Amino acid sequence: MSNNNSNKRPALIISVDGKEREVTFEELTLSNNLTLEVLMRLLIDKNLIDPDEFMTKLQELKNERFKTE
């Protein structure tokens, strides 16, 4: 995940092998989404959670977070 666009504000700066690297909010978001997707796939593949139950809970959470008043 290289930062080729210098006009994006960095979310954080990491140091790897003595070299600093800026990480954008976009890169963090993508990394978080990929990590969550892998975690969900593993939990489903190992039959630790039911995919339909997960989707139901996800929809409930969306409804709670984004309900209009």
N, C-alpha and C positions, 0 to 999 in steps of 0.2 A: 504494500500500500504506500506508494510514494506520493509525495505532495508536489505535483508539477504545477500547481496553480498558486503562485505566491501571494495573490490578493485575498486568499481565504485566511481568516483569523484562526490561529492554532488553538485547539482545545487544551493541549498540553504539550510539553516537550519531554521526550524520553531520551535516555542515554544508553546506547548499546555499544559495547566494545570501545568506550571512550568517545564515541561520535554522537552528537546531539541530533535529534530528528524531531521535527514538528509533526504533530498529528492533528488533523482537522476534526471538527465535529462530525462532518460527513463520514470520515473514516471510522470514527468511534461508533457511530450509529450502525454502519454496515457491519462492523466487527461484532457488535452486540447482537444484531439480528441473526447473523450467521451462527453465533454461539448458541443462541436460544433455539434456533431451528435444529441444530445438531443434538442438543440436549433433549428436545421433544422427540426427535426420531429415535434416539436411544431408549428413552422411557417407553415409547410405544412398541419398538421392536422387541424389548425385553418383557413386554406385557405387564409393565408396572403401572401404566395408566391406560385407560380406554380412550381412543381417539374421539369418539362421539361425546363422551363425558367432558373431555378437554374442550371441545368446540362449544359445548353448551356453557361451560364455565367462562370461557373467553367471551362469549356473547353477553353473558350476565355482567361481566366486568365492564365491557364496552358500554352497555346500557347504563350502568351506575356512573361511570366516568363522564359520559357525554349526554346525560339526560337533560332535556330542556325543561325549564320551569316557567 
